[in-house]
């Protein structure tokens, strides 16, 4: 227990069950770590929460699930913001920074179905739900015979729809399902050889004002350097490709004995074209590893794939 002066911290968060779990988790860790510190949660509705009847790729724009929370942080209405790090744009607004990255949960994707035992066992033409172009593209690369349909809503809503077999199967993040205590609903964890996760999937980021050294110091015990390095490499990969969270790009970095290995993928919307490669080096070079891998992927055909994706999304 670290001693601190009596202090009240306001934490901004979305109101979904998963977002609330993450914010409460940060609140609990902070209050356990610092004596005389109390935290209050403030729910803020984002653009992504307000628009639930359209595919995310069609809504467009950056920061669909962060913009309004970041604006409240800049206005001083909250002291920190808790996000799923995969939702954070790779370029943060001026005046904001990531104050801590928590230890990463399982970064991968899960196949969820009451009716079918595995992704491989799905009959031809089966509907599989996802709101992610990354999942759609990699799924079609593996099983082009499937019918991938859009599945929106918070995690609770999507799990309920699959339980009602509407659609009969879906791809969702392992970490989110586990955080809601619903691991028994995971049918299969998808191998990364089939599907690389979203950049920073499974990681929780706490965003703060850049000049708020007091809050940065309070958050320091929650920060995991290896997770931060992996996310930095993955985010650098995405940034160099000028991709947002709604572009079919996946990446996963792993740290072993001071070395970081990053694997990345760029895929066409129909999964017929894929560029996949890996690159590694010292953990201290995380950002440059991500940038270097992205440049290799671009030269190997990634630029053409992404140009085609953007044309299709703008039509």
Buried (B, 14 or more C-beta within 10 A) or exposed (E): EEEBEEBEBBBBBBBBBBBBBBBBBBBEBBBEBBEEBEBEBBBBEBBBBEBEEEBBBEEEEEBBBBBBBBBBBBEEEBBBBBBBBBBBBBEBBEEBEBBBBBEBBBBBBBBBBEBBEEBEEBEEEBBBBBBBBBBBBBBBBBBEEBEBBBBBBBBBBBBEBBEEEEBBBBBBBBBBBBBBEBEEBBBBEBEBEBBBBBBBBBBBBBBBBBEBEBBBEBBEEBBBEBBBBBBBBBBBBBBBBBBBBBBBBBBBBBBEEEEBBBBBBBBBBBBEBBBBBBBBBEBEBBBBBBBBBBBBBBEBBBBBBBEBBEEEBEE
